[in-house]
Every structure is written in structure tokens, then in C-alpha cells.
Amino acid sequence: MSVERPSLLGKLLFKRSLRRWARIADAAKSTHLSTLRKQRSNARQLLVHLNRFVHIADNRLALPVIGSQAIQQSHDADWSWRPEAWTGPLPIQGMASVPSKSMLGHELSLHHDCELSELSLRQLRNTRVADLAPYGLRMDVFRFDGSFLSLVIDFPEASVNGLRRKHLIRLEPIIEMEKPLEIFARLNIKHGPNTEQVVRELPLSDKVPMVEFDLAYTKLNEKRVDSMWLDLIFEGPQMNQVTLRDLTLSRRPRAEV
């Protein structure tokens, strides 16, 4: 739907309205209370629409652009992906006192064994110029009485199409923390009745703690690959805030020797 540019008359009416509200604001300290009450009601009606407009405009005009799939990857990658939680707005953008196995969107779930959940998880808008991902994900952990906490990311079908033992799977997250903790990444590949698992500790001292999973060291049955997913496992997460500004995955064949 196209929107016409404001006409000369429209511009004049806008300026007149702006001057009128400026005068009302200047006189508010001495305006009769009955008049002031009506003016306040009118102003509040305007604010509803103005605040909604500003929120939508800020969201659309902020960098990076919503839906961006810009990913820094090696030239020989044959698959790359940024999960939906980092790409576009989710239908439900946050949860508090999160029960185990709760889904945020269609690809992401939170798992733990706490008796009392003092965890929150929410999507936030990235606005830094350096950010390639439109959105980030923030997890707040207060008291933690469980033995494990993990985020599980289900991969799309394209990730396993043509998957071979010669492939390397690269994970590149951008992570911020209030205080240091250990994070492990576990790649899971289901093939037939079996599941291969490869675990790597994220080198969090690096600016982008990239890790690669080498499938040559697995017993992957290339003819029976069904699905693939990733567990991010947080060790000692209590009283911490973890923000994943970005998370991308890519796949490339290992160089022939």
C-alpha cells in the first residue's frame, strides 16, 4: 500500500497542531482544572497512537535489518544458517519462571531440572552497528538448584541434506556475560536408531568463540541421517545474565589431503 507525500495543506495543518499543543503545554500550570482535564484526555488519546508509531518505526529503522541472513562464513561453505530467534521477531518474545522443555519460537527450547525455576528468557533487538543479527537472546538466572541447564536448537532439514563424514560443522556465537562461566556446545546427529554426539567447550576468551565439529571422528551412517540439533550447556549459571547477541552455523567439506 503506497502512502502519498504530505501535501502543502497537510504540512500547514501539522505545524498549526504542533504550535497549538506547544501553547497548551506552556499554559498547563495555570489552565482551569476542568479544561486541563479535557486536554489531558485528548493528549492521552494522541499518545496511544504516537507511542505505537514510534515503537514500530524504531524497530523497523534500527540496524541491522529484520530478517537479515548476512553471515560471515568461509567461501567453501555449502550450508549456513542463523536460527529464527536471532533473525526476526518471535510470536512470544519472553518468558519468566521458565518450566523445563519450554519452547521460544519453533526451534529453541530451554531444559533444566530445577525444582523452582528462577530463570527468564527473552528476545531483544540488536541495535549496535557491529551486529549482523537483527535480534539477540538474553537469559537471566537467579537462584539455581538444578544440576543442568541447556538451550536446545533444532536444525532445519537442509542441514542434513547431503551430510557426510567429511564435513565440518562450524558454530559462531557472540556471547556477553555478567560474570565468567563455562559453556559447552554439543552437536547431536540422529542416524537411524543411533545418535552421534560431539562436544566442544566454547573458548569464551575469544571475541567470537568459534568451534568446529569434525564429523570424521564419528561413526555417522551417511545413508540414514535423520536430524541434527545443538545443545548449549551452561555450567554454574546461578546469579548471572547471559546474552547471545548472535549465533550462526555453517557446514563445509574438509580439505582433501
N, C-alpha and C positions, 0 to 999 in steps of 0.2 A: 504494500500500500504506500503510494507516494504522498509526501506531505509538501504542500506549496510553501514557498518562501513567504515570510511575513510581508504584507502589503504596507504601503506608507501609512494608511489609516490604522492598521494593526500596531505599527510601531508607535504612533502617536498615542493610541489608547493605552498601550503598555506604559509609556512614560508618564501619562496622566495618572494611572493607577499607582505607579511607584511613588510619585510625588504625594498622592493622597495618603498612602499608608505611612509615608515619612512624616507628614503633618500630624496624623493620628498618634504616631509613636511619640513625637515631640510633646504633644499636649496631654499625654496619658496621665501625668501626675496631677493635673487639675481638672480633668474631664468629670462631669457629673456621673455618679455611680451607675445610674440606670442606663445612660448612654454607653459608659465604659463596658457594662455587661454585654450589651448587644454587639459592640465592636469586638470584644474578646471572642464571642461566639462565631462571628464572621471570620476572624483571624484563624481560629482553630479549624474551621472547615477548609480554609485555604491550605493550612499546614499539612493536613492529611494528604492532599494531592501533591503538594510541593515536596514533602519528605519522601513520598513514594517515587516521584520522578527523580529526585537526587540520588536515591539509593540505586535505582535501575541504571541511571546514567553513569554513576561512579563505577558500577560493576562492569558495564559494557566498555567504558573508556579506559579502565585500568589495564596496565600491562601485567603479564602477557595476555594475548587474545584468548578468550574462552574457546575451547576445542582444539587448541594448538597441539600438534603432534610433532613439533620440532624436537628432534632428539640428536644429540651428539653421538655418533656411532662410527665404527670402523667401516672403511669403504667396501669391505667384502662381506658385510652382514647380509644374511638372506631373510632375516625377520627381525623386527624391532617393535616395541610396544610400550605405551605408558598406560597404566590402569585408569579406569574411569574416575576414581576418587581424586586423581591429580589432573584430570582433563576438563571436566565440566561439572556443573552444579548437580549434586545428588538430590533426590526427592526429599529425603530426611538428612539434614546436614549435621546432626549432632545427637548424642545420647549420653545420659548420665546414669550412674549406678548400673553400668552395663552388665547384663547377665552373660554367662558364657555362651558361645556359639551365636551371638547376636550378629546380624548382617548389617553393614552400612553400604547400601547400594547392592549390586548384583554379584560383585567379585570379591568383596572384602568382608572378613569376619574376625571377631575377637574371641580368643579362647583363654580360659583360666580355670583354676579350681578353688577360688576364694569362697569362703562361707558367706562373707559380707562384702559385696562389691563396692569399692570406693574408687571406681575408675570412670573416667569420662573420655569420650572420643568425639571429635568434631572436625568437620572440613572447614578450612579457612582460605580466603582469597590471597594469593600471592600478588604483591604489587611492586616488588623490587625490580629494577631494570635488569639485574643479573639473572632473574628467574626465567627459565624456559617453560616451566609448568604453570598453567593458569591457577591451579589450586594446590594446597598443601593439606596435611593431615596432622592434627595435634591430639596427643594422648596425655591426660593428666592422671597420675597415680598418687593416691594419698596413702592411707594405711593399707598394707598388702599382707594378707595372712595365707596366701596360697603358695604352692610350690612351683608353678609355671605360669607364664604369661606370653602369649604369642598372637601375632597378626597373621592371618592366612589369606593369601591372594590366589584366587583361581585364575589360571591362564586360559586364553581363548583357544579354540580348536586349531587355529592357524599355527600355534606354537609347536604342535606335534606333527603337523603335516610334513612328511619328508625328514623327520628327525632321525639322525644317525649317531652312532657311537663316535664318529669323527668330529662331532660338533662340540663347540664351547658355548656355554650359556653365560652371558655377562650381566651382572647386576650392578647398577649405578644409582645409589640413593644419595640424597643430600639431607643430612640429619643435624638438628640442633638439640642440645640437651641443657637442662639446668645444672646438672652435675654428672660426672662420668659414670657410665655403666657399660657392661658388656652386652653386645648384641650379636647373635649368631643367625646366619641365614641357612636354611635347609631346603634344598631343591628336592622335590618328590616327583617321580615319574612312574606312573602305573602302566604296566605292560602285562596283559593277561591277568593271572591271579597274583602276580608279584608287584612289588613297589621298590624301585631303586631310590636310595636317599644319599645325597651328597651334602656335607655340612662344611661351612666356612665361617670363620669369625670375621666380622667386619673390622677393617683397620680404621678405627674412628679418629685416629690422629691425623689421617689424611683429609684434605679438603673435600674430596669426593671419594668415599671409601669403597672403591670398586673391587669386586671379587669376580672370579670366573670359576665355573663348574665344568670340569673336564669329563666328558661322558666316556672317554676311552677307558677309564678305570672302573666302569660299572659293568654289570652283566646284562645290559639292556638288550631285550629281544626286539630288534628294529621292526619286525613284522607284526608285533602285537601291541604297539604303543597306543594307549587309550587317552591319557590325560596327564597334565602336569600342573603343579601348584608349588607355591613358595610359602614357607613358614619363617617369619621374623621372630626370633625368640629373645626375650628381654630378661637378663639376669639381674636380680636385686633392683627391681624397678621402683620400690617404695619412695614416696615423697620426691617425686621427680616429674618434670614435664618434658616430653619428647615430641619434637616437631619434625615431621618428614616433609621437607619442602618439595622434594621431587623423588620419583622412583621410576626408573626405566629398565627395561630388559631387552637384550638383543641376542641374536644367535649367529654364529659364523663357523665355517668349517676350519678345522685346524690346518695349518700349513703343511703341505706334503714334504716329507723328508727325502 
